[in-house]
């Protein structure tokens, strides 16, 4: 009798975790919630020295190149993609494999 009750409790907890994972995945991919931050960007510190004409031109060129690269791919897009990819893998392994296992049983 206790085994049946324990079995039902564990099944309920497992289905609750699977449902939560699926719900969070839906919220993340519908852009309602941000994915967990596993990968973060670091702020860059630049030293601009004044008084050197060649250094000023080089700094201006670097700023122009950075602006052009920002137009093509924003700096925070790579960590966002990696965070989405890591959540997809974890949710797929956890929820997907569990639901498949339940279906097979």
Residue frames as qw, qx, qy, qz and C-alpha x, y, z in Angstrom:
[[0.000, 0.884, 0.467, 0.000, 0.00, 0.00, 0.00],
 [0.294, -0.817, 0.103, 0.486, 2.79, 2.43, 0.92],
 [0.455, -0.124, 0.591, 0.654, 4.59, 1.57, -2.33],
 [0.241, 0.642, 0.626, 0.372, 1.55, 2.61, -4.38],
 [0.141, -0.951, -0.227, 0.157, 1.20, 5.90, -2.50],
 [0.422, -0.619, 0.340, 0.569, 4.92, 6.63, -2.84],
 [0.447, 0.169, 0.668, 0.570, 4.77, 5.71, -6.52],
 [0.143, 0.816, 0.512, 0.226, 1.87, 8.10, -7.15],
 [0.272, -0.902, -0.013, 0.336, 3.61, 10.87, -5.24],
 [0.457, -0.383, 0.500, 0.628, 6.81, 10.41, -7.27],
 [0.361, 0.436, 0.669, 0.482, 4.82, 10.28, -10.50],
 [0.001, -0.931, -0.365, -0.003, 3.00, 13.50, -9.57],
 [0.356, -0.780, 0.203, 0.474, 6.29, 15.25, -8.69],
 [0.481, -0.092, 0.623, 0.609, 7.86, 14.07, -11.95],
 [0.259, 0.645, 0.615, 0.372, 4.92, 15.24, -14.05],
 [0.150, -0.949, -0.185, 0.205, 4.97, 18.57, -12.23],
 [0.413, -0.582, 0.383, 0.587, 8.67, 19.04, -13.03],
 [0.407, 0.212, 0.687, 0.564, 8.11, 18.09, -16.65],
 [0.113, 0.837, 0.514, 0.149, 5.15, 20.50, -16.91],
 [0.268, -0.881, 0.013, 0.389, 7.19, 23.29, -15.32],
 [0.447, -0.312, 0.533, 0.647, 10.06, 22.73, -17.76],
 [0.307, 0.463, 0.682, 0.476, 7.71, 22.77, -20.74],
 [0.043, -0.925, -0.376, 0.044, 5.95, 25.91, -19.46],
 [0.344, -0.755, 0.201, 0.520, 9.25, 27.72, -18.91],
 [0.441, -0.015, 0.633, 0.636, 10.41, 26.69, -22.38],
 [0.193, 0.723, 0.596, 0.291, 7.22, 28.14, -23.85],
 [0.181, -0.946, -0.160, 0.217, 7.71, 31.39, -21.94],
 [0.449, -0.527, 0.385, 0.610, 11.34, 31.66, -22.99],
 [0.359, 0.109, 0.679, 0.631, 10.72, 31.02, -26.66],
 [0.088, 0.796, 0.540, 0.257, 7.69, 33.32, -26.77],
 [0.334, 0.386, -0.146, 0.847, 9.98, 36.04, -25.35],
 [0.491, -0.762, -0.245, -0.343, 8.02, 36.53, -22.12],
 [0.693, -0.685, 0.198, 0.105, 10.94, 35.54, -19.87],
 [0.271, 0.763, -0.586, -0.030, 14.70, 35.67, -20.36],
 [0.911, 0.021, -0.407, 0.068, 16.52, 32.33, -20.37],
 [0.718, -0.652, 0.049, 0.240, 18.80, 31.51, -17.45],
 [0.275, 0.893, -0.353, 0.040, 22.09, 33.37, -17.84],
 [0.932, -0.192, 0.144, 0.272, 24.81, 30.79, -18.17],
 [0.609, 0.202, 0.174, 0.747, 26.94, 32.81, -20.56],
 [0.106, -0.914, -0.228, 0.319, 27.54, 36.50, -19.79],
 [0.535, 0.679, -0.002, 0.502, 29.26, 39.32, -21.62],
 [0.567, -0.468, -0.187, 0.652, 32.04, 41.29, -20.03],
 [0.136, 0.978, 0.094, -0.129, 32.27, 45.04, -20.25],
 [0.746, 0.286, 0.032, 0.600, 35.21, 46.24, -22.30],
 [0.291, -0.869, -0.023, 0.399, 37.44, 48.99, -20.98],
 [0.666, 0.542, 0.127, 0.496, 39.25, 51.09, -23.55],
 [0.428, -0.636, -0.011, 0.642, 42.08, 53.51, -22.85],
 [0.473, 0.786, 0.228, 0.327, 42.07, 56.50, -25.14],
 [0.538, -0.411, -0.007, 0.736, 45.27, 58.46, -25.00],
 [0.276, 0.937, 0.213, -0.027, 45.13, 62.08, -26.13],
 [0.200, -0.836, 0.353, 0.369, 47.81, 64.16, -27.73],
 [0.367, -0.216, 0.788, 0.445, 48.84, 61.60, -30.35],
 [0.505, 0.407, -0.201, -0.734, 47.38, 62.32, -33.79],
 [0.410, 0.200, -0.847, -0.273, 48.02, 58.77, -35.03],
 [0.029, -0.139, -0.910, 0.390, 46.42, 57.35, -31.89],
 [0.384, 0.368, 0.324, -0.783, 43.35, 59.55, -32.34],
 [0.537, 0.338, -0.479, -0.606, 42.87, 58.44, -35.93],
 [0.312, 0.080, -0.947, -0.008, 43.29, 54.82, -34.92],
 [0.136, 0.233, 0.754, -0.598, 40.76, 55.26, -32.09],
 [0.494, 0.383, 0.027, -0.780, 38.29, 56.86, -34.49],
 [0.495, 0.262, -0.723, -0.405, 38.74, 54.01, -36.96],
 [0.143, -0.048, -0.955, 0.254, 38.17, 51.47, -34.19],
 [0.315, 0.320, 0.506, -0.737, 34.98, 53.29, -33.16],
 [0.545, 0.371, -0.297, -0.691, 33.73, 53.28, -36.76],
 [0.409, 0.163, -0.883, -0.163, 34.49, 49.57, -37.14],
 [0.039, 0.141, 0.860, -0.489, 32.75, 48.79, -33.84],
 [0.455, 0.353, 0.236, -0.783, 29.64, 50.69, -34.94],
 [0.558, 0.322, -0.551, -0.530, 29.57, 48.83, -38.26],
 [0.293, 0.062, -0.950, 0.086, 29.95, 45.47, -36.49],
 [0.225, 0.204, 0.661, -0.686, 27.18, 46.44, -34.05],
 [0.571, 0.324, -0.108, -0.747, 24.86, 46.97, -37.03],
 [0.555, 0.230, -0.748, -0.281, 25.64, 43.50, -38.39],
 [0.703, -0.282, -0.649, 0.071, 25.60, 41.58, -35.09],
 [0.370, -0.809, 0.134, -0.438, 24.93, 43.18, -31.71],
 [0.155, 0.513, -0.762, 0.364, 27.45, 42.37, -29.00],
 [0.474, -0.179, 0.675, -0.537, 24.93, 40.66, -26.74],
 [0.813, 0.217, -0.202, -0.501, 23.49, 38.38, -29.43],
 [0.549, 0.316, -0.771, 0.067, 26.10, 35.61, -29.06],
 [0.055, -0.111, 0.821, -0.557, 25.52, 35.07, -25.30],
 [0.637, 0.136, 0.238, -0.721, 21.75, 35.17, -25.90],
 [0.762, 0.299, -0.471, -0.329, 22.06, 32.49, -28.58],
 [0.368, 0.256, -0.849, 0.279, 24.26, 30.36, -26.33],
 [0.301, -0.047, 0.643, -0.703, 21.81, 30.75, -23.41],
 [0.758, 0.206, -0.002, -0.619, 18.87, 29.73, -25.62],
 [0.669, 0.335, -0.653, -0.120, 20.85, 26.79, -26.99],
 [0.145, 0.205, -0.858, 0.448, 21.84, 25.58, -23.51],
 [0.514, 0.054, 0.470, -0.716, 18.24, 25.88, -22.26],
 [0.771, 0.281, -0.283, -0.496, 17.00, 23.99, -25.33],
 [0.522, 0.284, -0.800, 0.086, 19.42, 21.15, -24.71],
 [0.055, -0.103, 0.792, -0.599, 18.64, 20.93, -20.99],
 [0.612, 0.156, 0.280, -0.723, 14.88, 21.14, -21.51],
 [0.735, 0.314, -0.462, -0.384, 15.05, 18.64, -24.38],
 [0.372, 0.228, -0.871, 0.226, 17.06, 16.17, -22.35],
 [0.167, 0.013, 0.733, -0.660, 14.92, 16.54, -19.25],
 [0.584, 0.289, 0.306, -0.694, 11.37, 17.06, -20.51],
 [0.641, 0.415, -0.448, -0.466, 11.69, 15.40, -23.89],
 [0.354, 0.238, -0.902, 0.058, 13.32, 12.25, -22.66],
 [0.225, 0.047, 0.769, -0.596, 10.98, 11.97, -19.70],
 [0.647, 0.329, 0.128, -0.676, 7.86, 12.36, -21.82],
 [0.602, 0.380, -0.637, -0.296, 9.24, 9.85, -24.32],
 [0.130, 0.179, -0.929, 0.296, 10.01, 7.42, -21.47],
 [0.442, 0.169, 0.578, -0.665, 6.49, 7.76, -20.11],
 [0.680, 0.395, -0.182, -0.590, 5.06, 7.19, -23.57],
 [0.463, 0.333, -0.815, -0.098, 7.13, 4.06, -24.06],
 [0.064, -0.040, 0.891, -0.447, 6.11, 2.61, -20.67]]
